[in-house]
Amino acid sequence: MIAISKSDIARFYKKVSFGFGPDSCWVWLGGVNTRTGRGTFWIDGDTRCASRTAYRIYFGEFDDSLFVCHRCDNPNCVNPAHLFLGTNSDNQKDLYAKGLRCVKGENGPGSKLNNVEAKGIRELYSFANISQRQLAKMYGVTQTTIHNIVNYKTFVEVI
């Protein structure tokens, strides 16, 4: 659990440009992670993602395994009305549905699998309790390929 004090919240607000109107983005003006391009905020000597911090300020604690996703798709938006929790799979599906993720599937260069096989892989993994390693051997691909399919990093259109 991350303790966010009143002084942390006051510092947080000083780094936000509040948009005009109820649907406007609140843009993070503070530090940015140069690798990810996402806003960062320091609490207790540790750097935190600004959008995750905004979510905690407005909605409280949440499972750290969940993603804080953006309805507006602005990675530096901290408007709580634009934020929602989801799994990695939820986030990938959302990005794909909005056309923001170029996801390779059966038409990808060098693809060894088709959409029917990808759907079968997900079903076998979810319902038959077959491991990713076993599926990789069955389909003649790497375990990483299976991991990407079952986690909706590839073949997202196959739902």
Short mmCIF file of the C-alpha atoms (twelve columns), coordinates in Angstrom:
data_MODEL
# 
_entry.id   MODEL 
# 
loop_
_atom_site.group_PDB 
_atom_site.id 
_atom_site.type_symbol 
_atom_site.label_atom_id 
_atom_site.label_alt_id 
_atom_site.label_comp_id 
_atom_site.label_asym_id 
_atom_site.label_seq_id 
_atom_site.Cartn_x 
_atom_site.Cartn_y 
_atom_site.Cartn_z 
_atom_site.pdbx_PDB_model_num 
ATOM 1   C CA . MET A 1   0.000   0.000   0.000   1 
ATOM 2   C CA . ILE A 2   1.250   3.448   -0.872  1 
ATOM 3   C CA . ALA A 3   0.593   6.150   1.700   1 
ATOM 4   C CA . ILE A 4   -0.254  9.386   -0.080  1 
ATOM 5   C CA . SER A 5   -0.218  12.334  2.316   1 
ATOM 6   C CA . LYS A 6   -2.064  15.629  1.965   1 
ATOM 7   C CA . SER A 7   1.251   17.313  1.174   1 
ATOM 8   C CA . ASP A 8   1.893   14.701  -1.578  1 
ATOM 9   C CA . ILE A 9   -1.525  15.490  -3.047  1 
ATOM 10  C CA . ALA A 10  -0.825  19.240  -2.933  1 
ATOM 11  C CA . ARG A 11  2.536   18.677  -4.709  1 
ATOM 12  C CA . PHE A 12  0.762   16.457  -7.249  1 
ATOM 13  C CA . TYR A 13  -1.801  19.160  -8.138  1 
ATOM 14  C CA . LYS A 14  0.984   21.705  -8.701  1 
ATOM 15  C CA . LYS A 15  2.237   19.512  -11.562 1 
ATOM 16  C CA . VAL A 16  -1.100  19.281  -13.377 1 
ATOM 17  C CA . SER A 17  -2.493  21.512  -16.109 1 
ATOM 18  C CA . PHE A 18  -6.259  21.236  -15.699 1 
ATOM 19  C CA . GLY A 19  -8.113  21.349  -18.996 1 
ATOM 20  C CA . PHE A 20  -11.232 23.346  -19.646 1 
ATOM 21  C CA . GLY A 21  -14.498 21.462  -19.629 1 
ATOM 22  C CA . PRO A 22  -15.509 18.164  -18.060 1 
ATOM 23  C CA . ASP A 23  -14.020 15.995  -20.827 1 
ATOM 24  C CA . SER A 24  -10.636 17.711  -21.017 1 
ATOM 25  C CA . CYS A 25  -7.390  15.958  -20.238 1 
ATOM 26  C CA . TRP A 26  -5.487  16.992  -17.147 1 
ATOM 27  C CA . VAL A 27  -1.951  17.040  -18.498 1 
ATOM 28  C CA . TRP A 28  0.965   16.001  -16.312 1 
ATOM 29  C CA . LEU A 29  3.644   18.720  -16.303 1 
ATOM 30  C CA . GLY A 30  6.061   17.021  -13.920 1 
ATOM 31  C CA . GLY A 31  8.855   14.616  -14.629 1 
ATOM 32  C CA . VAL A 32  8.615   12.028  -17.376 1 
ATOM 33  C CA . ASN A 33  10.217  8.601   -17.625 1 
ATOM 34  C CA . THR A 34  12.474  8.919   -20.675 1 
ATOM 35  C CA . ARG A 35  12.069  5.226   -21.533 1 
ATOM 36  C CA . THR A 36  8.256   5.051   -21.407 1 
ATOM 37  C CA . GLY A 37  7.257   8.683   -21.918 1 
ATOM 38  C CA . ARG A 38  4.871   8.447   -18.955 1 
ATOM 39  C CA . GLY A 39  4.628   10.967  -16.142 1 
ATOM 40  C CA . THR A 40  6.451   10.250  -12.887 1 
ATOM 41  C CA . PHE A 41  5.831   11.445  -9.338  1 
ATOM 42  C CA . TRP A 42  8.031   10.984  -6.279  1 
ATOM 43  C CA . ILE A 43  6.522   9.679   -3.029  1 
ATOM 44  C CA . ASP A 44  8.685   8.703   -0.062  1 
ATOM 45  C CA . GLY A 45  11.855  8.731   -2.159  1 
ATOM 46  C CA . ASP A 46  10.456  6.421   -4.812  1 
ATOM 47  C CA . THR A 47  9.235   7.266   -8.289  1 
ATOM 48  C CA . ARG A 48  5.624   6.408   -9.145  1 
ATOM 49  C CA . CYS A 49  3.637   6.575   -12.351 1 
ATOM 50  C CA . ALA A 50  1.607   9.816   -12.354 1 
ATOM 51  C CA . SER A 51  -1.564  8.229   -13.749 1 
ATOM 52  C CA . ARG A 52  -1.403  5.402   -11.178 1 
ATOM 53  C CA . THR A 53  -0.927  8.019   -8.454  1 
ATOM 54  C CA . ALA A 54  -3.915  10.000  -9.756  1 
ATOM 55  C CA . TYR A 55  -6.053  6.870   -9.687  1 
ATOM 56  C CA . ARG A 56  -5.028  6.167   -6.068  1 
ATOM 57  C CA . ILE A 57  -5.752  9.750   -5.013  1 
ATOM 58  C CA . TYR A 58  -9.285  9.668   -6.418  1 
ATOM 59  C CA . PHE A 59  -10.359 6.043   -6.081  1 
ATOM 60  C CA . GLY A 60  -8.094  4.520   -3.425  1 
ATOM 61  C CA . GLU A 61  -5.827  1.505   -3.423  1 
ATOM 62  C CA . PHE A 62  -5.974  -1.165  -6.111  1 
ATOM 63  C CA . ASP A 63  -4.203  -4.384  -7.017  1 
ATOM 64  C CA . ASP A 64  -0.738  -3.494  -8.367  1 
ATOM 65  C CA . SER A 65  -1.051  -6.201  -11.013 1 
ATOM 66  C CA . LEU A 66  -3.749  -4.119  -12.741 1 
ATOM 67  C CA . PHE A 67  -3.057  -1.477  -15.356 1 
ATOM 68  C CA . VAL A 68  -4.349  2.080   -15.152 1 
ATOM 69  C CA . CYS A 69  -5.690  2.544   -18.673 1 
ATOM 70  C CA . HIS A 70  -6.646  5.807   -20.400 1 
ATOM 71  C CA . ARG A 71  -9.979  6.317   -22.149 1 
ATOM 72  C CA . CYS A 72  -8.434  9.367   -23.838 1 
ATOM 73  C CA . ASP A 73  -5.253  7.503   -24.841 1 
ATOM 74  C CA . ASN A 74  -3.118  10.411  -23.665 1 
ATOM 75  C CA . PRO A 75  -0.354  8.752   -21.598 1 
ATOM 76  C CA . ASN A 76  0.227   11.976  -19.628 1 
ATOM 77  C CA . CYS A 77  -3.410  12.550  -18.733 1 
ATOM 78  C CA . VAL A 78  -4.203  12.268  -15.015 1 
ATOM 79  C CA . ASN A 79  -7.907  13.167  -15.175 1 
ATOM 80  C CA . PRO A 80  -9.570  10.480  -13.036 1 
ATOM 81  C CA . ALA A 81  -12.609 10.522  -15.340 1 
ATOM 82  C CA . HIS A 82  -10.328 9.286   -18.128 1 
ATOM 83  C CA . LEU A 83  -8.733  6.464   -16.115 1 
ATOM 84  C CA . PHE A 84  -9.918  2.895   -15.590 1 
ATOM 85  C CA . LEU A 85  -8.417  -0.312  -14.241 1 
ATOM 86  C CA . GLY A 86  -7.847  -3.351  -16.398 1 
ATOM 87  C CA . THR A 87  -5.634  -6.343  -16.960 1 
ATOM 88  C CA . ASN A 88  -2.882  -6.396  -19.579 1 
ATOM 89  C CA . SER A 89  -5.318  -8.253  -21.818 1 
ATOM 90  C CA . ASP A 90  -7.991  -5.560  -21.302 1 
ATOM 91  C CA . ASN A 91  -5.446  -2.864  -22.119 1 
ATOM 92  C CA . GLN A 92  -4.272  -4.619  -25.301 1 
ATOM 93  C CA . LYS A 93  -7.860  -5.189  -26.477 1 
ATOM 94  C CA . ASP A 94  -8.669  -1.520  -25.819 1 
ATOM 95  C CA . LEU A 95  -5.612  -0.346  -27.774 1 
ATOM 96  C CA . TYR A 96  -6.397  -2.676  -30.647 1 
ATOM 97  C CA . ALA A 97  -10.082 -1.650  -30.749 1 
ATOM 98  C CA . LYS A 98  -9.006  1.994   -31.010 1 
ATOM 99  C CA . GLY A 99  -6.508  1.207   -33.763 1 
ATOM 100 C CA . LEU A 100 -3.573  2.244   -31.600 1 
ATOM 101 C CA . ARG A 101 -1.780  -1.070  -31.600 1 
ATOM 102 C CA . CYS A 102 -0.302  -2.675  -34.666 1 
ATOM 103 C CA . VAL A 103 -0.867  -6.303  -33.803 1 
ATOM 104 C CA . LYS A 104 0.535   -9.027  -35.963 1 
ATOM 105 C CA . GLY A 105 -1.676  -12.006 -36.605 1 
ATOM 106 C CA . GLU A 106 -1.918  -14.527 -39.386 1 
ATOM 107 C CA . ASN A 107 -1.089  -11.803 -41.924 1 
ATOM 108 C CA . GLY A 108 2.070   -10.751 -40.087 1 
ATOM 109 C CA . PRO A 109 5.377   -11.380 -41.810 1 
ATOM 110 C CA . GLY A 110 6.678   -14.821 -40.963 1 
ATOM 111 C CA . SER A 111 3.569   -15.876 -39.039 1 
ATOM 112 C CA . LYS A 112 3.499   -19.652 -38.533 1 
ATOM 113 C CA . LEU A 113 -0.015  -19.704 -37.087 1 
ATOM 114 C CA . ASN A 114 -3.457  -18.663 -38.268 1 
ATOM 115 C CA . ASN A 115 -6.399  -17.138 -36.391 1 
ATOM 116 C CA . VAL A 116 -8.116  -20.503 -35.839 1 
ATOM 117 C CA . GLU A 117 -4.954  -21.919 -34.260 1 
ATOM 118 C CA . ALA A 118 -4.533  -18.831 -32.052 1 
ATOM 119 C CA . LYS A 119 -8.102  -19.185 -30.795 1 
ATOM 120 C CA . GLY A 120 -7.468  -22.879 -30.124 1 
ATOM 121 C CA . ILE A 121 -4.296  -22.054 -28.210 1 
ATOM 122 C CA . ARG A 122 -6.194  -19.669 -25.931 1 
ATOM 123 C CA . GLU A 123 -8.913  -22.251 -25.330 1 
ATOM 124 C CA . LEU A 124 -6.445  -25.048 -24.583 1 
ATOM 125 C CA . TYR A 125 -4.479  -22.815 -22.241 1 
ATOM 126 C CA . SER A 126 -7.556  -21.507 -20.405 1 
ATOM 127 C CA . PHE A 127 -9.805  -24.547 -20.252 1 
ATOM 128 C CA . ALA A 128 -7.619  -27.630 -20.728 1 
ATOM 129 C CA . ASN A 129 -4.859  -26.378 -18.438 1 
ATOM 130 C CA . ILE A 130 -2.126  -27.121 -20.983 1 
ATOM 131 C CA . SER A 131 1.093   -25.235 -20.260 1 
ATOM 132 C CA . GLN A 132 2.593   -22.673 -22.602 1 
ATOM 133 C CA . ARG A 133 5.641   -24.896 -23.030 1 
ATOM 134 C CA . GLN A 134 3.452   -27.859 -24.054 1 
ATOM 135 C CA . LEU A 135 1.470   -25.681 -26.474 1 
ATOM 136 C CA . ALA A 136 4.702   -24.408 -28.024 1 
ATOM 137 C CA . LYS A 137 5.788   -27.989 -28.738 1 
ATOM 138 C CA . MET A 138 2.345   -28.911 -30.096 1 
ATOM 139 C CA . TYR A 139 2.290   -25.973 -32.518 1 
ATOM 140 C CA . GLY A 140 5.996   -25.879 -33.398 1 
ATOM 141 C CA . VAL A 141 6.587   -22.343 -32.116 1 
ATOM 142 C CA . THR A 142 8.418   -20.804 -29.170 1 
ATOM 143 C CA . GLN A 143 6.996   -20.462 -25.682 1 
ATOM 144 C CA . THR A 144 7.258   -16.672 -26.143 1 
ATOM 145 C CA . THR A 145 4.925   -16.899 -29.152 1 
ATOM 146 C CA . ILE A 146 2.382   -18.795 -27.040 1 
ATOM 147 C CA . HIS A 147 2.797   -16.304 -24.182 1 
ATOM 148 C CA . ASN A 148 2.094   -13.408 -26.559 1 
ATOM 149 C CA . ILE A 149 -1.032  -15.119 -27.901 1 
ATOM 150 C CA . VAL A 150 -2.560  -16.013 -24.527 1 
ATOM 151 C CA . ASN A 151 -1.816  -12.503 -23.207 1 
ATOM 152 C CA . TYR A 152 -3.325  -10.784 -26.273 1 
ATOM 153 C CA . LYS A 153 -0.062  -9.232  -27.405 1 
ATOM 154 C CA . THR A 154 -0.548  -10.860 -30.808 1 
ATOM 155 C CA . PHE A 155 -3.641  -12.193 -32.527 1 
ATOM 156 C CA . VAL A 156 -5.707  -9.624  -30.644 1 
ATOM 157 C CA . GLU A 157 -8.423  -9.703  -33.293 1 
ATOM 158 C CA . VAL A 158 -9.094  -13.327 -32.335 1 
ATOM 159 C CA . ILE A 159 -11.237 -12.898 -29.224 1 
# 
